[in-house]
Amino acid sequence: MEFGFAIAIGGLYAAGFYMMLRRNIVKFILGLSLLGHGANLLIFTAAGLTRANAPLTAGGSGTVMADPVPQALILTAIVIGFGVTAYMLVLGGRVSQLSQADDVDALRESERGAE
Amino acid sequence: MMHLLPVYPVAGLILWAAVSITLHRYPLAQMAVTALALLSAWAVSLILLYTATFSGPIVLLVGNWPAPFGITFVADRLSGLMTVTALTVSLCVWLYAAFSTAREATGQGFYPAMLAMIGGVCGAFLTGDLFNLYVWFEVLLMGSFVLIALGGGRKQLEGALKYVSVNLVSSALFLAGAGILYGALGTLNMADLAVKMHLQGMPMLSSAVAALFLCAFGIKAALFPFFFWLLAAYHTPPAAVNALFGALMTKVGVVAMIRVFTLIFNHETEVTHTLLLILAGVTIAVGALGAYGQWEIRRIFSFSIIGQIGYIIMGLALNTPLALAGALFFMIHNMIVKTALLLTGGIAGKLMGTEDIRRCGGLYVGRPLLAYAYLLCALSLAGVPPLSGFFGKLALIRAGFDAGAWAVTAVAVAASFLSLGYGMKVWMYAFWGPLPAGIPDTAPGMRSPSVESSARGMIWAVAALIGLMLLLSVGAGPLMRFCLATAEGLLDPREYLQAVLGQGGGALK
């Protein structure tokens, strides 16, 4: 099962970076969220995939449980990623409104020093 | 009771940020609340530093879960020192902002965002858990995203977009690194990671994960070759935001790097630390050369932030107590002096109506105090002997010679001359030299009275920073001894490990 996950993670990273290099603000943001999902799946897989019970126990020991920590980490990362993506979309929208372009190559205003 | 204190500079400031949002209709109240929050957090951080120095690290186990399982906050010498410095500089920036941005930016959330960001910065300094460090990075980034985009026009928002996107890529790398580390060692507590790394190691993976962290923190610290976002973003917002970023944002990345590379990834130093040393050398050179080629005051000093980061990383890469102590001293000096310079640049820009030094001149005649303030800071930045910049560089260069790292030491010395060069370039053009022909003279009296009075107020912030800088120069001996003790604690972390893990920490060495 790890093999399939590894392929999926690699695919997400590749797609994410490809999208980010497309020079378009919206595609960049999509690429960034793909990258975030790739990282989340990576945590999930690296911590070990177990087919076992939910990490809740009535006190008895001996049952095999899934590790709850990666789930907590991913949950946190997803929430943070959601907030950040929302901010990014608003900022990107405002920038493309102001500069009349969605091509990141056109965004050179801030790097232009005094000539 | 004492062990609860590390929470205050973090959660306290964020709570105060929430309070100050509710006061958005009352700018003065908002300003006062911000001052109150910063002052109280500053007092707490002083207690933290004092206790950490004289009775060992303060450890807070959140929810009372024992160390490797729950989240820990650790106030040791390094985090105490950084928290105190960060809050001191923030107070000075507050003073500047009270006279400048207050009129333009309050009501748009400057103060709440500033408090949230500083809370996140303190969290990143104080946490003892790798994933928690990621969370604090996101918190401080959120605050900084708001600050950098506040009230901005096209130029500023474009810079903000670049800043935001590059930092988010860095966070994704950090997250991946933390995930792999958890998969390999089954823990995220930094002390526990250090022990496990020492006992079982991670053959194959160790250097790869170290490289991931190097990239993630390198982007945040603006290390070569990851520094391009800084040049696009830092000089666009108002000077107060610029100074706050220059003082805090890159330094958080550097401190995270120091923590991770002294505590966790210190086993394959011939790979990781050699790479760091090369990157540090190139960063120093690129920063100094780049700054020399610029013509706008705040662009010059934003570029020079990059070079200074190189010096700090050089100290980390040399990995000796003297080098690390030099790096810490240099970092404190730099946070203070760079803030002063960026604020001076902001005042000069406000007075002249432009920050292009070729269109400025004669500031010395109308503003001798501002001119002397600038001169002191620029000399200190370059490392001219009696001033604070000298001592940090001396320790770093001495450590470079001791380690036989000739190339990087030569670059560090040469770059010092270059930094004197660009410091004097601004002095000659903007302060000392005459106003170029054909530029209308905006002599005192012709400017609007509001600019005059706000400039008079803002200079107090610069004066406070210069006072701190002189204090640093006079007290260089004791502070350097303190930095040496801190560096020894970083290189031999038994005290830290024992404080966090109890007796289990003794397993190391």
Interface residues (C-beta under 8 A of the other chain):
Chain A: M20 I25 F28 L32 L35 G36 G38 A39 N40 L42 I43 F44 T45 A46 A47 G48 V69 P70 L73 T76 A77 I80 G83 V84 Y87 M88 L91 G92 R94 V95 L98 S99 L107 R108 E109 S110 E111 G113 A114
Chain B: F131 Y134 V135 E138 L141 M142 F145 A149 G153 R154 K155 Q156 L157 E158 G159 A160 L161 K162 V164 S165 L168 V169 A172 L175 A176 A178 G179 I180 Y182 G183 A184 L188 L231 A232 A233 T236 Q294 W295 E296 R299 D356 R358
